[in-house]
Amino acid sequence: MKNQTRQRFLYLFFDFLSAMGAWILFFLFRKIHVEPQVFGTEVPLTFGPRFWAGTIGLPFAWILLYFFSGFYKDMYRRSRLDDFIRTLYTSLLGVIVIFFILILDDVILNYTNYYSLALTLFLLHFTFTLVPRMILTTRTVSKVHNRQIGFKTVMVGSNENAVDVYLDIINQQRSNGYEILGFINVQKKKHYQLQDHLPHLGGHENMESILAEYEIEEVIIALDPSEHGRIGDIVNRLSMLDVRISAIPSITDILTGKVKSTTIFGTPLLEVNQEVMPVWQQNVKYVMDIVLSILALILLSPLIIVLSIGVKLSSSGPVLYKQSRIGRYGREFHIYKFRSMYHNAEENGPELSSRHDPRVTRFGQMMRRHRLDEIPNFINVLKGEMTLVGPRPEREYFIDKIIRIAPHYTHLQKVKPGITSWGQVKYGYAENVDEMIKRLRYDILYIENMSLFVDIKILFYTVITILKGRGV
């Protein structure tokens, strides 16, 4: 397994040192070159609080900016051009912010001093940051090209197009990182053309289990024209998994300008973008999840104690209720809630709760009206299993029932499940599978329109629902 953590640490370490070194040289430039012009005499070189605040504090601020821009994602799938562009625009943005916060109130001789200060800081920071990044990225790219770093890959397809793509990939003088382990067929045949070159891992009906067994990171879809009727289903199924998807473009795609390829010498493949939010919004959402969950658990700690006592006194059994749910990419996890039902309420099997469910205690009814039973969900958020806003997670038993009627339910597994959701706010709790399917349209609509603005609106309406006691 590739050590992405070590690689990320190297970028973080050199970014921190670069920001520190750039600020120190910029400080010296001001003291030695600019301030003597202003005051008409040499200025003593003193290192006061402002110097140390900038030297220690600014590197952390730069790291946060890089994090939100998505720079520290996919450490082994980088290009030097991408590094250059990202470093350029983050340096410009950061220097503009620093200029208005720390430089604009400087004593100056004339406005040309402002230009020289801003330009000097930008050139220092951009150069100091770019050079180590280019060295690290060049080293990584070289390892990929020399096949020292590879990504476990499977091809979906088995005939002429698949063979052409495979031979094109392995005959490249410089590798593009694909470590192809085998292929999955779509149409059943006695003999597959690709079988002469690669192991046959199985059919597409077992695709998910095959990818899990071989810990696949990349999938290349290379179907023949006779198999194109299956491509929609295959892409939909792959989009529920934590893999990168590429496909060979048809000549129609090329002629209509739908294909965007980032490689010049490699095989022309169309990458299927599965991101439902821009990277910077994903990172802000993640930070919001962590910060708000910690704040909620701290501020609500007196209420948590009261609820714990109330649950314990209302009926026998544990205070917290742990239940298996299905999360992102179909991964199972245990959700935590305050127990609102009598102990062993589901001893006869899974059953959805209704408005007047006799299994729910009187204290549990109160908690459900205000959704207080879901406060322990914040623990799941801190564990990375859930998010604040996202489709509510369900049990596998009910998911299987829903999928028989509404196969598109699997689209919800593209994202982390949430404490609250658009479906929860607009529709509320579902008492049966039919109501779950009606609520599903709101969750699909959320995924198609995911943004921080939508998340904030849902959180706002969730608070109103809690305060008004409309949780059930």
Secondary structure as UniProt FT lines:
FT   HELIX           4..29
FT   HELIX           30..34
FT   HELIX           35..39
FT   HELIX           49..52
FT   HELIX           53..57
FT   HELIX           58..69
FT   TURN            70..72
FT   TURN            75..76
FT   HELIX           80..98
FT   HELIX           99..103
FT   TURN            104..105
FT   HELIX           112..145
FT   TURN            146..147
FT   STRAND          151..156
FT   HELIX           160..170
FT   STRAND          178..185
FT   HELIX           193..196
FT   STRAND          200..203
FT   HELIX           204..206
FT   HELIX           207..213
FT   TURN            214..215
FT   STRAND          218..221
FT   HELIX           225..230
FT   HELIX           231..238
FT   TURN            239..240
FT   STRAND          244..247
FT   HELIX           251..255
FT   TURN            256..257
FT   STRAND          270..272
FT   HELIX           279..299
FT   HELIX           301..314
FT   STRAND          320..326
FT   HELIX           328..330
FT   STRAND          332..338
FT   TURN            343..348
FT   TURN            355..356
FT   TURN            358..359
FT   HELIX           362..369
FT   TURN            370..371
FT   HELIX           372..374
FT   TURN            375..376
FT   HELIX           377..382
FT   TURN            383..384
FT   STRAND          387..389
FT   HELIX           396..405
FT   HELIX           407..414
FT   STRAND          418..420
FT   HELIX           422..426
FT   HELIX           433..448
FT   HELIX           452..468
//
